[in-house]
Amino acid sequence: MTDFAPTDRVLVSPRYLAGAGTDKIPDVIGPLVHLFDWRAEQNPQQVRLTHPQGTAALEFTPESPDGLWWKIENVEPHWQIQISRQAPIEAVSAVAQSLPQLLGDHRHAGQISITTLSLREIAVTNRWVRAPDNSAYSSPDSHCSVHHRPRPGVGWSFEHSVYDGFDTHWSATFTDAVPAPLVAQFFSHLASSTPVERQYREIPFLSRDLSAAIITPAHSASLGAHVHHALAQIPQPRPPAAPPRRP
């Protein structure tokens, strides 16, 4: 039983459990068009944004039969990023907004920060578990993982599901030539402990009802909403065990 109505605004952490956040899709598309002059083309199936010199493109395909909503591609050197539907929009927009700067367009660099941390440093900061050979990291609850597969055409991949459940699967793949800061940018905004805002109905069913995520109101009368959420993340002490009965 929950106290939240389907349309209530809530804060959710960890981010990888929060669902897509479709009302924030303009955060991905808008800056490229309005700040960096990328050309937009739209048809009923797809939105395509193209770099002013035609050297890179971003495609948003919400009707994609394989669920791959986002594709970012660079011409020379050739590399590609593909991200599926339920990936949190905050990580997607972090990649898209930093893309112009990493391609040499430094307008608005003061407004768009790019992480300087390595993947290992991001993992350690957020308590992700490292494989002995540094080839993979897993979230503290094991629902999300990132793998390095250094084979031709393959680089880093992110995979997520909750108990292999319906509508909790999502993935993101970065080919081996993708600039390392773009991979780190995605990981940084995925692993962050800062909650994201969603409508309650947007959160995948298993994330909500198996208590896999921390969910608190987006507005709090007594405390700030983020303070309320931070307190909810603190593990509650277990009550002391009752003394054994004497025979």
Helices and strands as residue ranges (DSSP letters): E 9-13, G 15-17, G 22-24, H 26-34, E 39-43, E 46-50, E 56-60, E 68-74, E 79-84, H 89-102, H 119-125, E 129-130, E 136-138, E 144-151, E 154-160, E 170-174, H 180-191, E 196-199, G 200-202, H 205-209, E 214-217, H 225-232
